[in-house]
Amino acid sequence: MLAKVLIAIAILIVVVLVVASLQPSHYRIERSIVIAAPAAVPFHQVNDLQTWNTINPWAKLDPTMKSTYSGPRAGVGASFGWVGNHQVGTGSMTIVDSRPGEQIRMRMDFEKPFASTATAEFIFRPQASGTEVTWSMSGENLFIGKLLGLVVSMDTMIGRPFEQGLADLKTVSESSAGK
């Protein structure tokens, strides 16, 4: 009887590992919001990494998170590092492309809970009612990510904080623009 249980457990583990390995090799998460302000206002809020934590949804998960800054305050070369609890992890982000009022691209280097690299982008598009801001992140879906994806999707895990961060960006930007 014990042998049959152990064989069943082994088969279940193999099935889970095979299913995980068949998950997509890359991911992309994207959320958008329209902000009643000119593109320069939300652009500045994102481009200046020393104001980042006012809209950073993960900073709210760990109020004791330690932040460090290097390079210029804003634009290409600006870098933000963090060390936080298990919900926030450890990592850094560096602006690698910054086009005023149009786009900001960042390299994200995660150390904990597991090492990976991703690209985050903010796209700013003029709209009749202000600016549409799109926040996206893409990267390679490592095996641990594929395995975790069987329990909770990357879109849910990252998408909800993106929605919160964009809502905070909207509040801060519209307040700054006098809306």
C-alpha positions as CSV (number, residue, x, y, z in Angstrom):
1,M,0.0,0.0,0.0
2,L,2.8,2.5,0.9
3,A,4.5,1.7,-2.4
4,K,1.4,2.6,-4.3
5,V,1.0,5.9,-2.4
6,L,4.7,6.8,-3.1
7,I,4.3,5.9,-6.8
8,A,1.2,8.1,-7.0
9,I,3.0,11.0,-5.3
10,A,5.9,10.6,-7.7
11,I,3.6,10.6,-10.7
12,L,1.8,13.7,-9.4
13,I,5.1,15.5,-9.0
14,V,6.3,14.6,-12.5
15,V,3.0,15.7,-14.0
16,V,3.2,19.1,-12.1
17,L,6.8,19.6,-13.3
18,V,5.9,18.7,-16.9
19,V,2.9,21.0,-16.9
20,A,5.0,23.8,-15.4
21,S,7.7,23.3,-18.1
22,L,5.1,23.7,-20.8
23,Q,4.1,27.2,-19.6
24,P,5.1,30.2,-21.8
25,S,8.8,31.2,-21.7
26,H,8.1,34.9,-21.6
27,Y,5.6,37.1,-19.8
28,R,4.2,40.6,-20.4
29,I,1.9,42.4,-18.0
30,E,0.3,45.7,-18.9
31,R,-2.2,48.1,-17.4
32,S,-3.3,51.6,-18.4
33,I,-5.1,54.6,-17.0
34,V,-6.1,58.0,-18.3
35,I,-4.8,60.9,-16.2
36,A,-6.4,64.4,-16.5
37,A,-3.0,66.1,-16.8
38,P,-0.5,66.9,-19.5
39,A,2.0,64.1,-20.2
40,A,4.8,66.1,-18.5
41,V,3.2,65.8,-15.1
42,P,3.0,61.9,-14.8
43,F,6.2,61.6,-16.8
44,H,8.1,63.7,-14.2
45,Q,6.7,61.6,-11.3
46,V,8.0,58.4,-12.8
47,N,11.2,59.7,-14.3
48,D,12.4,61.1,-10.9
49,L,13.2,57.9,-9.0
50,Q,13.5,59.8,-5.7
51,T,9.7,60.4,-5.9
52,W,9.1,56.8,-7.0
53,N,7.9,55.5,-3.6
54,T,4.9,57.9,-3.7
55,I,3.4,55.7,-6.4
56,N,5.3,52.4,-5.8
57,P,2.7,49.9,-4.7
58,W,5.3,47.6,-3.2
59,A,6.5,50.3,-0.8
60,K,3.1,50.1,0.8
61,L,3.6,46.4,1.5
62,D,6.7,47.1,3.5
63,P,6.8,50.5,5.2
64,T,10.3,49.7,6.6
65,M,11.7,48.9,3.1
66,K,15.2,50.4,2.7
67,S,15.7,52.4,-0.5
68,T,18.9,53.6,-2.0
69,Y,19.5,55.9,-5.0
70,S,22.5,56.3,-7.3
71,G,23.3,58.1,-10.5
72,P,21.4,61.2,-11.5
73,R,18.1,62.0,-9.7
74,A,16.1,61.4,-12.9
75,G,16.4,60.2,-16.4
76,V,18.9,57.7,-18.0
77,G,21.2,56.3,-15.4
78,A,19.0,57.0,-12.4
79,S,18.9,54.0,-10.2
80,F,16.7,52.9,-7.3
81,G,17.5,49.9,-5.1
82,W,15.4,48.3,-2.4
83,V,15.7,45.7,0.4
84,G,12.4,44.7,1.9
85,N,10.3,42.0,3.5
86,H,9.2,38.7,1.8
87,Q,6.5,40.5,-0.1
88,V,8.9,43.1,-1.6
89,G,12.1,41.2,-1.9
90,T,15.4,42.8,-2.9
91,G,16.4,44.4,-6.2
92,S,17.1,47.4,-8.2
93,M,15.8,49.3,-11.2
94,T,17.7,51.6,-13.6
95,I,16.3,54.0,-16.2
96,V,17.8,53.0,-19.5
97,D,15.7,55.1,-21.8
98,S,13.8,58.4,-21.1
99,R,12.0,60.4,-23.7
100,P,10.2,63.4,-22.1
101,G,6.5,63.1,-22.2
102,E,6.6,59.9,-24.3
103,Q,8.4,56.9,-22.7
104,I,10.5,55.6,-19.8
105,R,12.1,52.2,-20.0
106,M,13.7,50.6,-16.9
107,R,15.9,47.5,-16.4
108,M,14.6,45.6,-13.3
109,D,17.1,43.3,-11.5
110,F,15.5,41.2,-8.9
111,E,17.7,39.4,-6.4
112,K,15.1,38.0,-3.9
113,P,12.9,36.1,-3.6
114,F,14.5,34.8,-6.7
115,A,17.0,36.2,-9.3
116,S,15.6,37.5,-12.6
117,T,15.7,40.5,-14.9
118,A,12.8,42.3,-16.5
119,T,12.0,45.4,-18.5
120,A,9.5,47.9,-17.3
121,E,8.0,50.6,-19.5
122,F,5.8,53.6,-19.0
123,I,4.3,54.9,-22.2
124,F,2.6,58.4,-22.2
125,R,0.0,59.0,-25.0
126,P,-1.9,62.3,-25.3
127,Q,-5.7,61.9,-25.1
128,A,-8.5,64.5,-25.4
129,S,-9.1,64.2,-21.6
130,G,-5.4,64.2,-20.6
131,T,-2.7,61.4,-20.9
132,E,-3.1,57.7,-21.2
133,V,-0.3,56.1,-19.1
134,T,0.5,52.4,-19.8
135,W,2.8,50.5,-17.4
136,S,4.1,47.2,-18.6
137,M,6.7,44.7,-17.5
138,S,8.1,41.8,-19.6
139,G,10.8,39.2,-19.1
140,E,11.8,35.6,-19.3
141,N,9.5,33.3,-17.4
142,L,12.0,31.2,-15.4
143,F,11.1,27.7,-14.2
144,I,10.2,29.0,-10.7
145,G,7.9,31.5,-12.3
146,K,6.3,28.8,-14.4
147,L,5.8,26.7,-11.3
148,L,4.3,29.6,-9.3
149,G,2.1,30.4,-12.3
150,L,0.3,27.1,-11.7
151,V,-1.0,28.5,-8.4
152,V,-1.3,32.3,-9.2
153,S,-0.9,33.9,-12.5
154,M,1.9,36.5,-13.1
155,D,-0.8,38.8,-14.5
156,T,-2.6,38.7,-11.1
157,M,0.5,38.9,-9.1
158,I,1.9,42.0,-10.9
159,G,-1.3,43.4,-12.5
160,R,-3.0,44.3,-9.3
161,P,-0.1,46.3,-7.9
162,F,0.3,48.0,-11.3
163,E,-3.4,49.1,-11.1
164,Q,-2.8,50.5,-7.6
165,G,0.4,52.3,-8.7
166,L,-1.4,53.8,-11.7
167,A,-4.3,54.9,-9.5
168,D,-1.7,56.6,-7.1
169,L,0.0,58.2,-10.1
170,K,-3.3,59.5,-11.3
171,T,-4.1,61.0,-7.8
172,V,-0.6,62.6,-7.5
173,S,-0.5,63.9,-11.1
174,E,-4.0,65.4,-11.1
175,S,-3.4,67.0,-7.7
176,S,-0.1,68.5,-9.1
177,A,-1.9,69.7,-12.2
178,G,-4.6,71.3,-10.2
179,K,-7.4,69.0,-11.4
